[in-house]
Amino acid sequence: MVYQTSVTHATASSTSIEGVAAANGAGAPRWYQLYWPSREPDDITISLLKRAKTTGYTALFVTLDTYVLGWRPSDLDIGYNPFIHPDHIGVEIGLTGPVFQKQFKEKHGYDISSGPSGVYQSSQGGTTGASLGPAAREWAKLVFPGHSHSWEEVEFLKKHWDGPIVFKGM
């Protein structure tokens, strides 16, 4: 179903950039809310911006006040943190990102893009029982790096995004 309504889609999402764009429909206004990953490596951020731009997102909203995960007592009470649990909640954009997938495979030896949770193609050709847990945790560390970005770093965003940039959470 195509909804044709305005959307602001955040990096900490349970649906891919491409999935939201498809559901939103051609020509419907959509904006991308960047939880700005660690600057090392910048190719993760560049990939996010390219994915958003090529799927029709027209404005970039940069969240400045969420560089660490918030204290979430209700999550602690039930022993669940959505950003480090392997069920795609809050991490789908990373898990579907080709740059993150490639870097994860190079580092850990299995491809998180090739199958359902628990079955992945290993670099040795067979499958492995590894889950998305390590990938979800690694993505959360990138997106919530524990440090803020400087005003000087805004030039990096301007270089890689040709639409309006809105800063929020100051």
ZADO-1210 file (C-alpha; in nm, 4 decimals, padded with zeros to 6 digits):
<atoms>
<atom x="00.0000" y="00.0000" z="00.0000" code="MET" pos="1"/>
<atom x="00.1280" y="00.3497" z="-00.0829" code="VAL" pos="2"/>
<atom x="00.0403" y="00.6219" z="00.1682" code="TYR" pos="3"/>
<atom x="00.1426" y="00.9563" z="00.0057" code="GLN" pos="4"/>
<atom x="00.1888" y="01.1417" z="00.3361" code="THR" pos="5"/>
<atom x="00.4818" y="01.3447" z="00.4699" code="SER" pos="6"/>
<atom x="00.7367" y="01.1428" z="00.6634" code="VAL" pos="7"/>
<atom x="01.0498" y="01.2111" z="00.8637" code="THR" pos="8"/>
<atom x="01.2396" y="00.8833" z="00.8774" code="HIS" pos="9"/>
<atom x="01.5116" y="00.8372" z="01.1409" code="ALA" pos="10"/>
<atom x="01.8385" y="00.6438" z="01.1282" code="THR" pos="11"/>
<atom x="01.7209" y="00.4537" z="01.4368" code="ALA" pos="12"/>
<atom x="01.4437" y="00.2829" z="01.2447" code="SER" pos="13"/>
<atom x="01.2922" y="-00.0611" z="01.2121" code="SER" pos="14"/>
<atom x="01.2359" y="-00.0153" z="00.8385" code="THR" pos="15"/>
<atom x="01.4956" y="00.0443" z="00.5687" code="SER" pos="16"/>
<atom x="01.5307" y="00.3767" z="00.3866" code="ILE" pos="17"/>
<atom x="01.4192" y="00.2035" z="00.0691" code="GLU" pos="18"/>
<atom x="01.1221" y="00.0372" z="00.2406" code="GLY" pos="19"/>
<atom x="00.9845" y="00.3644" z="00.3743" code="VAL" pos="20"/>
<atom x="01.0329" y="00.5340" z="00.0364" code="ALA" pos="21"/>
<atom x="00.8397" y="00.2560" z="-00.1381" code="ALA" pos="22"/>
<atom x="00.5531" y="00.2733" z="00.1126" code="ALA" pos="23"/>
<atom x="00.5502" y="00.6532" z="00.1007" code="ASN" pos="24"/>
<atom x="00.5068" y="00.6666" z="-00.2769" code="GLY" pos="25"/>
<atom x="00.6649" y="00.8654" z="-00.5573" code="ALA" pos="26"/>
<atom x="00.6488" y="01.2397" z="-00.5099" code="GLY" pos="27"/>
<atom x="00.5347" y="01.2309" z="-00.1465" code="ALA" pos="28"/>
<atom x="00.7420" y="01.4559" z="00.0797" code="PRO" pos="29"/>
<atom x="00.9947" y="01.2703" z="00.2894" code="ARG" pos="30"/>
<atom x="01.2829" y="01.3871" z="00.5018" code="TRP" pos="31"/>
<atom x="01.5697" y="01.1917" z="00.6504" code="TYR" pos="32"/>
<atom x="01.6579" y="01.2299" z="01.0189" code="GLN" pos="33"/>
<atom x="02.0273" y="01.1532" z="01.0582" code="LEU" pos="34"/>
<atom x="02.1559" y="01.0179" z="01.3849" code="TYR" pos="35"/>
<atom x="02.5074" y="01.1151" z="01.2849" code="TRP" pos="36"/>
<atom x="02.7399" y="00.8153" z="01.3089" code="PRO" pos="37"/>
<atom x="03.0975" y="00.8262" z="01.4251" code="SER" pos="38"/>
<atom x="03.3235" y="01.0031" z="01.1733" code="ARG" pos="39"/>
<atom x="03.5379" y="00.6912" z="01.1470" code="GLU" pos="40"/>
<atom x="03.4555" y="00.5762" z="00.8896" code="PRO" pos="41"/>
<atom x="03.2741" y="00.8537" z="00.7041" code="ASP" pos="42"/>
<atom x="03.1646" y="00.6118" z="00.4334" code="ASP" pos="43"/>
<atom x="02.8793" y="00.4919" z="00.6580" code="ILE" pos="44"/>
<atom x="02.7352" y="00.8448" z="00.6727" code="THR" pos="45"/>
<atom x="02.7966" y="00.9010" z="00.3013" code="ILE" pos="46"/>
<atom x="02.6104" y="00.5767" z="00.2272" code="SER" pos="47"/>
<atom x="02.3127" y="00.6812" z="00.4425" code="LEU" pos="48"/>
<atom x="02.2913" y="01.0172" z="00.2675" code="LEU" pos="49"/>
<atom x="02.3173" y="00.8609" z="-00.0794" code="LYS" pos="50"/>
<atom x="02.0501" y="00.6026" z="00.0010" code="ARG" pos="51"/>
<atom x="01.8159" y="00.8755" z="00.1256" code="ALA" pos="52"/>
<atom x="01.8806" y="01.1043" z="-00.1704" code="LYS" pos="53"/>
<atom x="01.8407" y="00.8331" z="-00.4356" code="THR" pos="54"/>
<atom x="01.5068" y="00.7247" z="-00.2879" code="THR" pos="55"/>
<atom x="01.3581" y="01.0734" z="-00.2909" code="GLY" pos="56"/>
<atom x="01.4271" y="01.2194" z="00.0524" code="TYR" pos="57"/>
<atom x="01.4568" y="01.5949" z="00.0040" code="THR" pos="58"/>
<atom x="01.5614" y="01.7404" z="00.3411" code="ALA" pos="59"/>
<atom x="01.8105" y="01.6283" z="00.6023" code="LEU" pos="60"/>
<atom x="01.7282" y="01.6667" z="00.9722" code="PHE" pos="61"/>
<atom x="02.0387" y="01.6177" z="01.1869" code="VAL" pos="62"/>
<atom x="01.9793" y="01.5095" z="01.5460" code="THR" pos="63"/>
<atom x="02.2448" y="01.6713" z="01.7641" code="LEU" pos="64"/>
<atom x="02.1391" y="01.5673" z="02.1136" code="ASP" pos="65"/>
<atom x="02.1320" y="01.1888" z="02.0779" code="THR" pos="66"/>
<atom x="02.4913" y="01.0759" z="02.0478" code="TYR" pos="67"/>
<atom x="02.4462" y="00.8272" z="02.3309" code="VAL" pos="68"/>
<atom x="02.1559" y="00.5957" z="02.3999" code="LEU" pos="69"/>
<atom x="01.9280" y="00.7388" z="02.6647" code="GLY" pos="70"/>
<atom x="01.8767" y="00.5868" z="03.0071" code="TRP" pos="71"/>
<atom x="01.5737" y="00.3666" z="02.9544" code="ARG" pos="72"/>
<atom x="01.4649" y="00.2144" z="03.2877" code="PRO" pos="73"/>
<atom x="01.1682" y="00.0340" z="03.1325" code="SER" pos="74"/>
<atom x="01.4086" y="-00.1503" z="02.8991" code="ASP" pos="75"/>
<atom x="01.6251" y="-00.2450" z="03.1956" code="LEU" pos="76"/>
<atom x="01.3189" y="-00.3666" z="03.3866" code="ASP" pos="77"/>
<atom x="01.2363" y="-00.6180" z="03.1156" code="ILE" pos="78"/>
<atom x="01.5966" y="-00.6913" z="03.0140" code="GLY" pos="79"/>
<atom x="01.5523" y="-00.5620" z="02.6613" code="TYR" pos="80"/>
<atom x="01.7340" y="-00.2919" z="02.4668" code="ASN" pos="81"/>
<atom x="01.5907" y="-00.2606" z="02.1162" code="PRO" pos="82"/>
<atom x="01.9142" y="-00.1243" z="01.9727" code="PHE" pos="83"/>
<atom x="02.1280" y="-00.4227" z="02.0644" code="ILE" pos="84"/>
<atom x="01.8719" y="-00.6989" z="02.0213" code="HIS" pos="85"/>
<atom x="01.8819" y="-00.8890" z="01.6907" code="PRO" pos="86"/>
<atom x="01.5217" y="-00.8232" z="01.5865" code="ASP" pos="87"/>
<atom x="01.5857" y="-00.5217" z="01.3583" code="HIS" pos="88"/>
<atom x="01.4155" y="-00.2719" z="01.5933" code="ILE" pos="89"/>
<atom x="01.6065" y="00.0545" z="01.5635" code="GLY" pos="90"/>
<atom x="01.8862" y="-00.0989" z="01.3536" code="VAL" pos="91"/>
<atom x="01.7270" y="-00.1947" z="01.0201" code="GLU" pos="92"/>
<atom x="01.8861" y="00.0940" z="00.8293" code="ILE" pos="93"/>
<atom x="02.2302" y="-00.0322" z="00.9258" code="GLY" pos="94"/>
<atom x="02.1522" y="-00.3975" z="00.8666" code="LEU" pos="95"/>
<atom x="02.0273" y="-00.3159" z="00.5149" code="THR" pos="96"/>
<atom x="02.3101" y="-00.0749" z="00.4338" code="GLY" pos="97"/>
<atom x="02.5582" y="-00.2096" z="00.1784" code="PRO" pos="98"/>
<atom x="02.8577" y="-00.0267" z="00.3291" code="VAL" pos="99"/>
<atom x="02.7846" y="-00.1498" z="00.6821" code="PHE" pos="100"/>
<atom x="02.7166" y="-00.5033" z="00.5519" code="GLN" pos="101"/>
<atom x="03.0499" y="-00.5073" z="00.3672" code="LYS" pos="102"/>
<atom x="03.2470" y="-00.3751" z="00.6644" code="GLN" pos="103"/>
<atom x="03.0766" y="-00.6202" z="00.8993" code="PHE" pos="104"/>
<atom x="03.1541" y="-00.9149" z="00.6703" code="LYS" pos="105"/>
<atom x="03.5196" y="-00.8103" z="00.6381" code="GLU" pos="106"/>
<atom x="03.5520" y="-00.7815" z="01.0162" code="LYS" pos="107"/>
<atom x="03.3471" y="-01.0843" z="01.1280" code="HIS" pos="108"/>
<atom x="03.3500" y="-01.3222" z="00.8313" code="GLY" pos="109"/>
<atom x="02.9792" y="-01.3604" z="00.7668" code="TYR" pos="110"/>
<atom x="02.7300" y="-01.1843" z="00.5454" code="ASP" pos="111"/>
<atom x="02.4357" y="-01.0336" z="00.7322" code="ILE" pos="112"/>
<atom x="02.2534" y="-00.9586" z="00.4068" code="SER" pos="113"/>
<atom x="02.2063" y="-01.3134" z="00.2849" code="SER" pos="114"/>
<atom x="01.9402" y="-01.4736" z="00.4963" code="GLY" pos="115"/>
<atom x="01.6959" y="-01.4704" z="00.7857" code="PRO" pos="116"/>
<atom x="01.8181" y="-01.4282" z="01.1431" code="SER" pos="117"/>
<atom x="02.0476" y="-01.7121" z="01.2368" code="GLY" pos="118"/>
<atom x="02.1435" y="-01.8295" z="00.8863" code="VAL" pos="119"/>
<atom x="02.4152" y="-01.6349" z="00.7045" code="TYR" pos="120"/>
<atom x="02.6583" y="-01.7123" z="00.4301" code="GLN" pos="121"/>
<atom x="03.0091" y="-01.7290" z="00.5744" code="SER" pos="122"/>
<atom x="03.3155" y="-01.6097" z="00.3866" code="SER" pos="123"/>
<atom x="03.4283" y="-01.9740" z="00.3727" code="GLN" pos="124"/>
<atom x="03.1231" y="-02.0709" z="00.1656" code="GLY" pos="125"/>
<atom x="02.9116" y="-02.2540" z="00.4236" code="GLY" pos="126"/>
<atom x="02.6546" y="-02.1138" z="00.6607" code="THR" pos="127"/>
<atom x="02.7013" y="-02.0081" z="01.0171" code="THR" pos="128"/>
<atom x="02.4600" y="-01.9993" z="01.3063" code="GLY" pos="129"/>
<atom x="02.5699" y="-01.6489" z="01.3989" code="ALA" pos="130"/>
<atom x="02.2830" y="-01.4130" z="01.4716" code="SER" pos="131"/>
<atom x="02.2231" y="-01.0478" z="01.4041" code="LEU" pos="132"/>
<atom x="02.3078" y="-00.9646" z="01.7670" code="GLY" pos="133"/>
<atom x="02.6706" y="-00.8661" z="01.6990" code="PRO" pos="134"/>
<atom x="02.5682" y="-00.6634" z="01.3929" code="ALA" pos="135"/>
<atom x="02.2921" y="-00.4833" z="01.5858" code="ALA" pos="136"/>
<atom x="02.5341" y="-00.3964" z="01.8674" code="ARG" pos="137"/>
<atom x="02.8010" y="-00.2775" z="01.6246" code="GLU" pos="138"/>
<atom x="02.5511" y="-00.0582" z="01.4381" code="TRP" pos="139"/>
<atom x="02.4272" y="00.0943" z="01.7653" code="ALA" pos="140"/>
<atom x="02.7859" y="00.1819" z="01.8607" code="LYS" pos="141"/>
<atom x="02.8348" y="00.3599" z="01.5266" code="LEU" pos="142"/>
<atom x="02.5084" y="00.5539" z="01.5405" code="VAL" pos="143"/>
<atom x="02.5437" y="00.6462" z="01.9081" code="PHE" pos="144"/>
<atom x="02.9220" y="00.7069" z="01.9192" code="PRO" pos="145"/>
<atom x="02.9332" y="00.8705" z="02.2623" code="GLY" pos="146"/>
<atom x="03.0569" y="01.2078" z="02.1385" code="HIS" pos="147"/>
<atom x="02.9053" y="01.5058" z="01.9653" code="SER" pos="148"/>
<atom x="03.0087" y="01.6588" z="01.6354" code="HIS" pos="149"/>
<atom x="03.1579" y="02.0063" z="01.5945" code="SER" pos="150"/>
<atom x="03.0279" y="02.2951" z="01.3855" code="TRP" pos="151"/>
<atom x="03.3336" y="02.2516" z="01.1641" code="GLU" pos="152"/>
<atom x="03.2112" y="01.9021" z="01.0757" code="GLU" pos="153"/>
<atom x="02.8907" y="02.0468" z="00.9296" code="VAL" pos="154"/>
<atom x="03.0914" y="02.1203" z="00.6126" code="GLU" pos="155"/>
<atom x="03.1177" y="01.7436" z="00.5641" code="PHE" pos="156"/>
<atom x="02.7368" y="01.7144" z="00.5589" code="LEU" pos="157"/>
<atom x="02.7020" y="02.0103" z="00.3226" code="LYS" pos="158"/>
<atom x="02.9520" y="01.8485" z="00.0875" code="LYS" pos="159"/>
<atom x="02.7507" y="01.5232" z="00.0750" code="HIS" pos="160"/>
<atom x="02.3924" y="01.6572" z="00.0896" code="TRP" pos="161"/>
<atom x="02.2670" y="01.9071" z="-00.1670" code="ASP" pos="162"/>
<atom x="01.9287" y="01.9773" z="-00.0088" code="GLY" pos="163"/>
<atom x="01.8215" y="02.1695" z="00.2995" code="PRO" pos="164"/>
<atom x="01.9826" y="02.0702" z="00.6301" code="ILE" pos="165"/>
<atom x="01.7917" y="02.1265" z="00.9554" code="VAL" pos="166"/>
<atom x="01.9584" y="02.0841" z="01.2945" code="PHE" pos="167"/>
<atom x="01.7447" y="01.9659" z="01.5840" code="LYS" pos="168"/>
<atom x="01.8037" y="01.8976" z="01.9510" code="GLY" pos="169"/>
<atom x="02.0345" y="02.1863" z="02.0322" code="MET" pos="170"/>
</atoms>
